[in-house]
Amino acid sequence: MNFKLSEEQTMLKESVTRFIRERYDFDQRKQIIKSEEGYSPDCWATFAELGWLSIPFAEEYGGFGGTIEDVAIVMEEMGKGMIVEPYVPTVLMFGQLLALSQNNELKSEYIPKIIDGSYLGAFAFLERQSRYEITDIRTKATVQDDNYIVNGEKAVVYGAGNANALIITVRTSGEQFDRDGVTLLLLESDCPGVETKPYQMMDGQMAANVSFNNVSVPQSNVLGSVDAGAELMEALVPLVILATSAEALGIMSVLNELTISYAKTRNQFGAPISSFQALQHRMVDNFMAVEQSRSMLYRGLCAYGEEEAETPIECLRSLHAMKVIISKSAKRVGEDAVQIHGGMGMTDELNIGHYLKRLISINTLFGDADFHQKKFNELSYKT
């Protein structure tokens, strides 16, 4: 991996930085999350105009043909601004599942609409009992003529409240925990029998619980192969983890900068608290945690980069290790930032607590530190 940004990547990074500085400061973000949609359609249209929605998609569908490194650059800057627009659920989950599938008809129909900003999607994979096991699925689909009849419920579906369409995981054969027997289906959100209950999560992002009561889905709307949907999910998860880890890195960088700046201006016992040795040690430790997280992110990007692809087990080891380190670093940096700011660190009027809430949410997406530590340990015995 080339650690020096190309000219195009530099321009991409600067465009996101400029947008956040000019149009997405903390006060503007607070107004956006109070809106009925929970995001700004105007900002989303701007994302499309600037080409951010097209980055990971192939040129044949009107995309930029970018790499996971390009996505990480955008996500790191978006993290600094705490963007609440549905970039992760629409572009990185719904969109990339389409891109990874072999259903060319669905690709041709939906990907251009994602790129031009006219269409929102969501990926419904979590259920109440599933925790972090993505193949723990009770939602079932049975064949009836040329359709699947879907019954079940999905929980914490990111972006589903505003989504035009959903990709859902269903069990078409096997038992609840089996890896085989999982199928991915695409359906419109307004299909008869689909009930969506949207809500706002603690970090300002929108999610929903979605139930399916005898919902009819054409068999032509299968992504990938019947009973083999787990393969698509296992290809998607690393991409989302890498992208959201980059977002977490951006947040940690801002928290460190804000905390150091505050410590230099906050006086106690006649001196700025930045002069206290105990706090200096903590801020140095947090700086090191951010830089270690950056190194682990680069390690993960190298593992999944097209030019330096490693064996599947080595890639997974790198991914699990990265998630463990970044999750633990995020917890430390976020909590220390709040503590050093004192009671005001948790108020809604200050952005520090909002950054911490977003870090907590990122840490639980597709598994927390303990989950990935366990997975890493299991892979240590494999070659």
PABA-617961 format. One record per atom (N, C-alpha, C, O): x, y, z; residue in three letters. Coordinates in steps of 0.1 Angstrom, whole numbers, plus 5000, padded with zeros to 4 digits. Example, Ala and Ser with C-alpha at 12.3 -4.5 7.8 and 13.67 -1.06 7.14 Angstrom:
BEGIN
513249435078ALA512349555078ALA513249675078ALA514249675085ALA512849785071SER513749895071SER512950005079SER513450115080SER
END
This chain:
BEGIN
500849885000MET500050005000MET500950125000MET501850135008MET500550224991ASN501250354991ASN500650445001ASN499550485000ASN501450485012PHE500950565022PHE500750715019PHE500150785026PHE501350745007LYS501250885003LYS500050894994LYS499850814984LYS499150994997LEU497951004989LEU498251054975LEU499151134972LEU497450994965SER497651034951SER496951174950SER496351224959SER497151234938GLU496551364936GLU495051364937GLU494351454943GLU494451254931GLU492951234932GLU492551214946GLU491551274950GLU493251134954GLN492851114968GLN492951234976GLN492151254985GLN494051314974THR494151444981THR492951534978THR492451594987THR492551544965MET491451624962MET490151574968MET489251654973MET490051444969LEU488851384975LEU488751414990LEU487751454995LEU489951394997LYS489951435011LYS489651575013LYS488851615022LYS490251665005GLU490051805007GLU488551845005GLU488051935011GLU487851774995SER486451814993SER485651775004SER484651855008SER485851665011VAL485051635023VAL485351725034VAL484451775041VAL486651755036THR487051855047THR486451985045THR485952045055THR486452035033ARG485852165030ARG484352165032ARG483752265037ARG483652055028PHE482252045030PHE481852055045PHE480952125049PHE482551985053ILE482251975067ILE482552115074ILE481752165082ILE483652175069ARG483952315075ARG482952415071ARG482552505080ARG482452415059GLU481552515054GLU480052485056GLU479252585057GLU479652355056ARG478252325056ARG477852225066ARG476652195067ARG478752185075TYR478352075084TYR479052085097TYR479651995103TYR478952215103ASP479552225116ASP478552165127ASP477552115123ASP478952175139PHE478252105150PHE476852155151PHE475852075153PHE476652285150ASP475252345151ASP474352305140ASP473252275142ASP474952295128GLN474152255116GLN473752105118GLN472652065114GLN474752025123ARG474451885125ARG473251865135ARG472451775133ARG473251945146LYS472151935156LYS470851965150LYS469851895153LYS470752055140GLN469552085134GLN469051975124GLN467951945123GLN470051915118ILE469751805109ILE469151685116ILE468151625112ILE469751645128ILE469251525135ILE467951555142ILE467251455146ILE467551675143LYS466251715148LYS465151705137LYS463951715140LYS465551705125SER464551705114SER463751575113SER464151475119SER462651575106GLU461851455105GLU462551335099GLU462351225103GLU463351365089GLU464051255082GLU465251205090GLU465651085089GLU465851285099GLY467051255106GLY468351265098GLY469351235103GLY468151315086TYR469351345078TYR468951455068TYR467751495068TYR469951515061SER469651625052SER469651575037SER470651535032SER468451575031PRO468351535017PRO469251635008PRO469751584998PRO469351755012ASP470151855004ASP471651815005ASP472351814995ASP472051775017CYS473451725018CYS473651595010CYS474751585004CYS472751515010TRP472851385003TRP472951414988TRP473751354981TRP472151504983ALA472251544969ALA473651604966ALA474151584955ALA474251674975THR475551734974THR476551624973THR477551624965THR476451514982PHE477251404982PHE477351344967PHE478351304962PHE476151334961ALA476051274948ALA476751364938ALA477451314929ALA476551494939GLU477151594930GLU478651584931GLU479351604921GLU479251564943LEU480651564945LEU481251424942LEU482451414942LEU480451334939GLY480851204934GLY481251104946GLY481750994943GLY480851144958TRP481251054969TRP480450924969TRP480850814974TRP479150934964LEU478350814964LEU478750714953LEU478450594954LEU479550754944SER479950664933SER481350594935SER481750514928SER482050634946ILE483450594948ILE483650444947ILE484450394939ILE482850354954PRO483150214954PRO482550134942PRO482750014942PRO481850194934PHE481150124923PHE481950124910PHE482750214907PHE481750014902ALA482450004890ALA482050104879ALA480950164880ALA482950144871GLU482650244861GLU481550204851GLU480850294846GLU481350074849GLU480250034840GLU478850074844GLU477950074837GLU478750104858TYR477450144863TYR477450294866TYR476550344873TYR478450364861GLY478550504864GLY479350544876GLY479350654880GLY480050444882GLY480850464894GLY482250524891GLY482650534880GLY482950544902PHE484250604902PHE485350494900PHE486450514895PHE484950364904GLY485850254903GLY486950264914GLY488050224911GLY486550324925GLY487550344936GLY487850214944GLY487250114942GLY488850224953THR489250114961THR488750134976THR488150244979THR489050034984ILE488650054998ILE489450165005ILE488950225014ILE490650185000GLU491450295005GLU490750435002GLU490750525011GLU490150444990ASP489450574987ASP488250584997ASP487950695001ASP487550484999VAL486450485008VAL486850525022VAL486250605029VAL488050465027ALA488550495040ALA488850645042ALA488650705052ALA489450705031ILE489750845031ILE488550935034ILE488551025042ILE487450895027VAL486150975028VAL485650945042VAL485151045049VAL485650825047MET485050795060MET485750855071MET485150895081MET487150865070GLU487850925081GLU487451075082GLU487251125094GLU487351145071GLU486851285072GLU485451295076GLU485151395083GLU484551205072MET483151215076MET483051185091MET482251245098MET483951105097GLY483951085111GLY484251215119GLY483651235129GLY485151295113LYS485451425120LYS484251515121LYS484151595130LYS483351505111GLY482151585111GLY480951515116GLY479851575117GLY481051395121MET479951315126MET478751315116MET477651335120MET479051285103ILE478051285093ILE476951185097ILE477251065100ILE475651225096VAL474551135099VAL473851085087VAL472951005088VAL474251135075GLU473651085063GLU473950935061GLU474950895065GLU472950865054PRO473050715054PRO474150665044PRO473750575035PRO475350705045TYR476450665036TYR476750515038TYR476850435029TYR476850475051VAL477150335054VAL476050245050VAL476350145043VAL474750265054PRO473750165050PRO473450165035PRO473150055030PRO473450285029THR473050285015THR474250245005THR474050154997THR475350315007VAL476450294998VAL477350165001VAL477650084993VAL477650155014LEU478550055018LEU477949915022LEU478549815021LEU476649915025MET475949795028MET475049745016MET475349655009MET474049825014PHE473049795004PHE473749794990PHE473649694982PHE474549894987GLY475149914974GLY476249804972GLY476349754961GLY477049784982GLN478149684980GLN477649544979GLN478349454973GLN476549514986LEU476049374984LEU475549354970LEU475749254964LEU474949464964LEU474549454950LEU475849434941LEU475849354932LEU476849514944ALA478049514936ALA478749374937ALA479349324927ALA478649314948LEU479349184950LEU478549064945LEU479048954942LEU477249084942SER476348984938SER476548954923SER477249034916SER475948854918GLN476048814904GLN474748854896GLN474548814885GLN473848924903ASN472548954897ASN472749084889ASN472549194894ASN473049074876ASN473349194868ASN472149274866ASN472249404864ASN470949214865GLU469749294863GLU469449394875GLU469149504873GLU469649344887LEU469449424899LEU470549534900LEU470349644904LEU471749494896LYS472849594896LYS472549704887LYS472649824891LYS472149674875SER471849774865SER470649864869SER470649984865SER469749804876GLU468549884880GLU468849974892GLU468450094892GLU469549924902TYR469650004914TYR470950084916TYR470950194922TYR472050034912ILE473350104914ILE473350244909ILE473750334915ILE472950264896PRO472850404891PRO472050494899PRO472350614900PRO470950444905LYS470050524913LYS470750564927LYS470450664932LYS471550474932ILE472250504944ILE473350614941ILE473450704949ILE473950604930ILE475050694926ILE474550834924ILE475150934928ILE473350844918ASP472750984915ASP472051044927ASP471551154927ASP471950964938GLY471451014951GLY469951004952GLY469351054961GLY469250944942SER467750934942SER467250824949SER466050804951SER468050734954TYR467650604960TYR468450574973TYR469650584973TYR467750534983LEU468350494996LEU468050344998LEU466950304995LEU468950285004GLY468850135007GLY469250105021GLY469950185027GLY468949985025ALA469449945039ALA469549785038ALA468949725030ALA470449735047PHE470649595048PHE470149545061PHE470649585072PHE469149465061ALA468449405073ALA469049265076ALA468649175070ALA469949265085PHE470649135088PHE470549095103PHE470648985107PHE470349195112LEU470349165126LEU468949125131LEU467949175125LEU468849035140GLU467648995147GLU467849005162GLU468949015167GLU466749005169ARG466749025184ARG467748935191ARG468448975200ARG467848805186GLN468548705193GLN469948685187GLN470748615193GLN470248755176SER471448715169SER472748775174SER473848725171SER472648885181ARG473848955186ARG474848985175ARG474549055166ARG476048915175TYR476948945164TYR477148825154TYR477948835145TYR476348725155GLU476348615146GLU475448635134GLU474248635136GLU476048675123ILE475148715112ILE474348605105ILE473448635097ILE474748485108THR473948365103THR472948315113THR472348205110THR472748375124ASP471748335134ASP470448405129ASP470148515132ASP469648325121ILE468448385114ILE467248305116ILE467248185114ILE466148365121ARG464848305122ARG463848345111ARG462948275109ARG464148455105THR463248505094THR463248395083THR464348365078THR462148355079LYS462048245069LYS461448285056LYS460548375056LYS461848225045ALA461248245032ALA460948115026ALA461748025025ALA459648095022THR459247965015THR458747995001THR458348104998THR458947894993VAL458647914978VAL457147904976VAL456547804981VAL456647994968GLN455247984964GLN455248034949GLN455348154947GLN455047944940ASP455047974926ASP456448034922ASP457447974925ASP456448154917ASP457748224913ASP458248324924ASP459048404921ASP457648314935ASN457948404946ASN458448334959ASN458248214960ASN459048414967TYR459348374981TYR458348454990TYR458048564988TYR457848375000ILE456948435010ILE457748455023ILE458148355029ILE457948575027VAL458848605038VAL458048635051VAL457048715051VAL458448575062ASN457848605075ASN458948615085ASN459848525086ASN458948715094GLY459948735104GLY460048875108GLY459248965104GLY461148905115GLU461449045120GLU462949065120GLU463748985123GLU463349195117LYS464749235117LYS464749355127LYS463849435128LYS465849355135ALA466049465145ALA467249555141ALA468249505134ALA467249675145VAL468349775144VAL468849775129VAL469949745126VAL467949805120VAL468249805106VAL468649955103VAL467850045102VAL469949975101TYR470450105099TYR469950165086TYR470050115075TYR469350285088GLY468850365076GLY467550315070GLY467050365060GLY466850215077ALA465650155071ALA464450255071ALA463650235062ALA464450345080GLY463250435081GLY463150525068GLY462050555065GLY464250555062ASN464250635050ASN464450555037ASN464450615026ASN464750425038ALA465150345027ALA464050325017ALA462850295021ALA464350325004ASN463450284994ASN463350134992ASN462350084988ASN464450074995ALA464449924993ALA465349865004ALA466149935010ALA465149735006LEU465949665016LEU466549535010LEU465949475001LEU467649505015ILE468249365012ILE468149295026ILE468649345036ILE467449185026ILE467249115039ILE467848975038ILE467948915027ILE468248925050THR468648785051THR467548695055THR466848735065THR467348585049VAL466248495052VAL466848355052VAL467848325046VAL466148265060ARG466548125060ARG465648055050ARG464448045052ARG466247995040THR465547915030THR465647765032THR464947685026THR466647725041SER466847585044SER467747575057SER468247675061SER467747455062GLY468647445074GLY468047495087GLY466847535087GLY468847485097GLU468447535111GLU468947675114GLU469647735106GLU468447725125GLN468647865128GLN470047915127GLN470348025123GLN471047835132PHE472447885133PHE473247835121PHE474447865121PHE472747765111ASP473547705100ASP474047825091ASP473347915088ASP475247805087ARG475847895077ARG475247875064ARG474847975057ARG475047755060ASP474347715047ASP472847735049ASP472247725060ASP472147775039GLY470647785040GLY470247935041GLY469047965043GLY471248025040VAL470848165041VAL470848225027VAL471748205019VAL469748305025THR469548365011THR469348515013THR468748555023THR469848595004LEU469648735004LEU468648774994LEU468748734982LEU467648854998LEU466548904989LEU466449054989LEU466749115000LEU466149104978LEU465949254977LEU464449274975LEU463849214966LEU463949374983LEU462549404982LEU462349554984LEU463049614991LEU461249604978GLU460949744981GLU460349764995GLU459649675000GLU460649875001SER460249905015SER458749915016SER458149895027SER458049955005ASP456549965006ASP455849845001ASP454649854998ASP456449735001CYS455749604997CYS454649575008CYS454849605019CYS453549525003PRO452449485013PRO453049385023PRO453649285019PRO452749405036GLY453249315046GLY454449365053GLY454949305063GLY455149465048VAL456349525054VAL455949635064VAL455349735059VAL456349625076GLU456049725086GLU457349775092GLU458149695097GLU457549905091THR458849965096THR458550055107THR457650145107THR459350045118LYS459250125130LYS460550205132LYS461450145139LYS460650325126PRO461950395127PRO462150455141PRO461250485148PRO463450485144TYR463850555156TYR465250605154TYR465950565145TYR465550695163GLN466950755163GLN467750695174GLN467350685185GLN468950645170MET469850585180MET470550695188MET470450815185MET471350655198MET471950755207MET472950835200MET473250955204MET473550795189ASP474550865182ASP474050955171ASP474751015163ASP472650965170GLY472051055160GLY471650985147GLY470951035139GLY472250865145GLN471950785133GLN470550725133GLN470050695144GLN469850715122MET468550655121MET468650505119MET469450455112MET467650435126ALA467550285124ALA466050255125ALA465250345127ALA465750125124ALA464350085124ALA464249935127ALA465249855124ALA463149895133ASN462849755134ASN461849725123ASN460949805121ASN462049615115VAL461249595104VAL460649455105VAL461349355107VAL459349445103SER458649305104SER458049275090SER457749365082SER458049145087PHE457549095074PHE456448995077PHE456648895083PHE455249025071ASN454148935073ASN453648895060ASN452848965053ASN454048765056ASN453648715043ASN453948805031ASN453148835022ASN455148855031VAL455648945021VAL456148865009VAL456948775010VAL455648894997SER455948824985SER457048894978SER457049014975SER458148814975VAL459348864968VAL459648784956VAL459748654958VAL459748834944PRO460148754932PRO461448674934PRO462348724940PRO461448554929GLN462748474930GLN463848544922GLN465048514924GLN463448624913SER464448694905SER465248804913SER466248854909SER464748824925ASN465348924934ASN466348864944ASN466748934954ASN466748744941VAL467848684949VAL469148744946VAL469548754934VAL469948774956LEU471348824954LEU472248704956LEU472148634966LEU473148674946GLY474048564948GLY473248434945GLY472348434936GLY473548324952SER472948194950SER471948164962SER472248204973SER470948094959VAL470048044970VAL470747964979VAL471547874975VAL470547984992ASP471147905003ASP472647945005ASP473347885014ASP473248034997ALA474648064998ALA474848215001ALA475948274997ALA473948275007GLY474048425010GLY475148455020GLY475548565020GLY475548355028ALA476548385038ALA477848425031ALA478648505037ALA478148375019GLU479348405012GLU479348555009GLU480448625010GLU478248615005LEU478148755002LEU478348835014LEU479048935014LEU477748795025MET477848875038MET479248865042MET479848975047MET479948755041GLU481348745046GLU482248825037GLU483348865042GLU481848855025ALA482648945016ALA482449085020ALA483349175019ALA481249115024LEU480849255027LEU481349305041LEU481849415042LEU481249215051VAL481649265065VAL482949325066VAL483049435072VAL484049265060PRO485349335061PRO485349475055PRO486049565061PRO484649495044LEU484649635038LEU483949735048LEU484449845049LEU482949695054VAL482249785063VAL483049805076VAL483049925081VAL483649705081ILE484549725093ILE485649815090ILE485949905098ILE486349795078LEU487449885075LEU486950035073LEU487650125078LEU485850055067ALA485250185065ALA484950255078ALA485250365080ALA484250185087THR483750245099THR484950255109THR484950345118THR485950175107SER487250195115SER487950325111SER488450395120SER487950355099ALA488450475094ALA487650595100ALA488250695103ALA486350575100GLU485450685106GLU485850705121GLU485950815126GLU486050585128ALA486450595142ALA487750665144ALA487950745153ALA488750645135LEU490050705135LEU489850855134LEU490550935141LEU489050905125GLY488751045123GLY488251105136GLY488651215140GLY487251035142ILE486751085155ILE487751095166ILE487851195173ILE488550995167MET489650995177MET490651105175MET491051175185MET490951135163SER491851245160SER491351375164SER492051455170SER490051395161VAL489451525165VAL489351535181VAL489651635186VAL488951425187LEU488851425202LEU490251465208LEU490251535218LEU491251405203ASN492651435208ASN492951585207ASN493451655216ASN492651635195GLU492951775192GLU492151865201GLU492651965207GLU490851835203LEU489951925211LEU490351915226LEU490352015233LEU490751795230THR491151775244THR492451845248THR492551915258THR493351835239ILE494651905241ILE494452065241ILE494952135250ILE493652105232SER493352255231SER492652295244SER492952405250SER491652215249TYR490952255261TYR491852255273TYR491752345282TYR492752155274ALA493652145286ALA494552265286ALA495052295297ALA494852325275LYS495752435275LYS495052565280LYS495752665284LYS493752565279THR493052695283THR492352675296THR491952785302THR492052555301ARG491352535314ARG492352545325ARG493352475326ARG492152645334ASN493052665345ASN492552605358ASN491352615361ASN493452555366GLN493052495379GLN494252515388GLN495452485384GLN494052555400PHE495152585410PHE496152685404PHE497352675406PHE495652775396GLY496452885390GLY497352845379GLY498252915375GLY497052735372ALA497852685361ALA496952605351ALA496052545356ALA497252615338PRO496552525329PRO496652385332PRO497752335336PRO495552305331ILE495652165335ILE496552085325ILE496951975329ILE496952145314SER497852075305SER499252065311SER500151995306SER499552145322SER500852145328SER500952035339SER501952005344SER499751965342PHE499751865352PHE500351735346PHE499951685335PHE501351675352GLN502051565346GLN501151445344GLN501251375334GLN500251415353ALA499351305352ALA498451315339ALA498251215332ALA497951435337LEU497151455324LEU498051455312LEU497651405301LEU499251505313GLN500251495302GLN500451345298GLN500451315286GLN500651265308HIS500851125305HIS499651065298HIS499750985288HIS498451095302ARG497151045296ARG497051095282ARG496651015273ARG497351215279MET497251275266MET498251215256MET497951195244MET499451185262VAL500451115253VAL499950975250VAL500150925239VAL499450905260ASP498950775258ASP497850775248ASP497750675239ASP496950875248ASN495850875238ASN496450905224ASN495950855215ASN497450995224PHE498051015211PHE498650895205PHE498450865193PHE499250815213MET499850685209MET498750585205MET498950515195MET497650595212ALA496550505208ALA495950535195ALA495650445187ALA495850665192VAL495350705178VAL496350665167VAL495950615157VAL497650685170GLU498650645160GLU498650495158GLU498850445147GLU498550415169GLN498450275168GLN497250225160GLN497350135152GLN496150295162SER494950265155SER495150295140SER494650225131SER495750405137ARG496050435123ARG496950325116ARG496650285105ARG497950285124SER498750175118SER497950045116SER498149975106SER497050015125MET496249895124MET495249905112MET495049805105MET494750025110LEU493850045099LEU494650025086LEU494149965077LEU495850085085TYR496650065073TYR496949915071TYR497049865059TYR497249845082ARG497449705081ARG496249635075ARG496449545066ARG495049665080GLY493849605074GLY493649635060GLY493249555052GLY493849765056LEU493749805042LEU494749735033LEU494349695022LEU495949715038CYS496949635030CYS496449495028CYS496649445017CYS495949435039ALA495449295038ALA494349275027ALA494349175020ALA493549375026TYR492349365017TYR492549445004TYR491649444995TYR493749505002GLY493949574990GLY494149484978GLY494649374980GLY493749524967GLU493849444955GLU495249394951GLU495549284947GLU496249494953GLU497649464949GLU498349374959GLU499349304955GLU497949374972GLU498749304982GLU497849204989GLU498049185001GLU496949144982ALA496049054989ALA496748934995ALA497648884989ALA496348905007GLU496948795015GLU495948675014GLU494948685008GLU496348565021THR495448455022THR494248485030THR494348585038THR493148415028PRO491948455036PRO492148455051PRO491548545058PRO492848355056ILE493048355071ILE493848475075ILE493548535085ILE494948505068GLU495748625071GLU494948755071GLU495148835079GLU494148765061CYS493248885060CYS492348895072CYS492248995078CYS491748785076LEU490848785087LEU491548815100LEU491048885109LEU492748755102ARG493548785114ARG493848935115ARG493648995125ARG494248995103SER494449145103SER493249225107SER493249315114SER492049175101LEU490849245104LEU490449235118LEU490049345124LEU490449115124HIS490049105138HIS491049175147HIS490549245157HIS492349175145ALA493249245153ALA493049395152ALA493049465162ALA492749445140MET492449585138MET491249635146MET491249735153MET490149555145LYS488949585152LYS489149585167LYS488649675174LYS489949495172VAL490149485187VAL490949615191VAL490549685201VAL492049645184ILE492849765188ILE492049895187ILE492049975196ILE491349915176ILE490650035174ILE489450055183ILE489250165188ILE488749945186SER487649945196SER488149985210SER487550075216SER489249925214LYS489849955227LYS490350095228LYS490150175238LYS491050135217SER491550275217SER490450375216SER490550485223SER489350355209ALA488250445208ALA487650465222ALA487250575226ALA487450355229LYS486850365242LYS487750445251LYS487250535259LYS489050425251ARG489950495260ARG489950645256ARG489850735265ARG490150675243VAL490250815239VAL488950895241VAL488951005246VAL487850825238GLY486550895240GLY486250915255GLY485851025258GLY486450825263GLU486150835278GLU487150935284GLU486751015293GLU488350935280ASP489351035286ASP488951175281ASP489151275289ASP488551195269ALA488151325264ALA487051375273ALA487051495276ALA486051295275VAL484951335284VAL485351375298VAL484951475303VAL486251285304GLN486651315317GLN487551435319GLN487351515328GLN488451465309ILE489251585310ILE488451705308ILE488751815313ILE487351695300HIS486451815299HIS485551835311HIS484951935312HIS485551735320GLY484651755331GLY483251725328GLY482851665318GLY482351775337GLY480851755335GLY480351805322GLY479451745316GLY480951915317MET480451965304MET480751865292MET480051885282MET481551775294GLY481851675284GLY480751595280GLY480651535269GLY479751575289MET478551495286MET477351575282MET476251515280MET477451705281THR476251785278THR476051775263THR476951765255THR474751795259ASP474351795245ASP474951915238ASP475051915226ASP475252025246GLU475652145239GLU477152135235GLU477552225227GLU477852045240LEU479252025236LEU479351895227LEU478751795229LEU480251905217ASN480351795207ASN481051675213ASN481051565207ASN481851685224ILE482651575229ILE481851445232ILE482151345227ILE480751465239GLY479851345242GLY479251285230GLY479051165230GLY478951365220HIS478351315207HIS479451225200HIS479051125194HIS480651275200TYR481751185194TYR481851055201TYR481950945195TYR481751055214LEU481850935222LEU480750835219LEU480950715217LEU479550895218LYS478350805215LYS478550745201LYS478150625199LYS479050815191ARG479250755178ARG480350645179ARG480250545172ARG481350665187LEU482450565188LEU481850435194LEU482150325190LEU480950455204ILE480350335210ILE479550255200ILE479550135200ILE478750335192SER477950265182SER478850195171SER478550085167SER479950255167ILE480850195157ILE481450065163ILE481549965156ILE481750075176ASN482449955182ASN481549835182ASN482149725183ASN480249845182THR479349735183THR478949685169THR478249575168THR479249755158LEU478849715145LEU479649595140LEU480849605139LEU479049485137PHE479649355133PHE480649305143PHE481649245140PHE480349335156GLY481149265167GLY482049365174GLY482649455169GLY481949355188ASP482849445196ASP484249385198ASP484549285191ASP485049445207ALA486349395208ALA486449255213ALA487349175209ALA485649215223ASP485649085228ASP485348975217ASP485948875217ASP484349015209PHE483948915198PHE485148895189PHE485448785185PHE485749005185HIS486848995175HIS488148935181HIS488948865175HIS488348955194GLN489448895201GLN489248735201GLN490248665199GLN488048695203LYS487748555203LYS487948495189LYS488548385188LYS487548565179LYS487748525165LYS489148515161LYS489648425155LYS489948615166PHE491348615163PHE492048495170PHE492948435164PHE491648475182ASN492248355189ASN491948225182ASN492848135182ASN490748215177GLU490348085170GLU491248075158GLU491647955154GLU491548185151LEU492248175138LEU493748145141LEU494548105132LEU494248175153SER495648155156SER496048005155SER497247975154SER495047915156TYR495347775155TYR495147725141TYR495347605138TYR494847815131LYS494747765117LYS495847825109LYS496447925112LYS496047755098THR497147795088THR496547815074THR497247855065THR
END
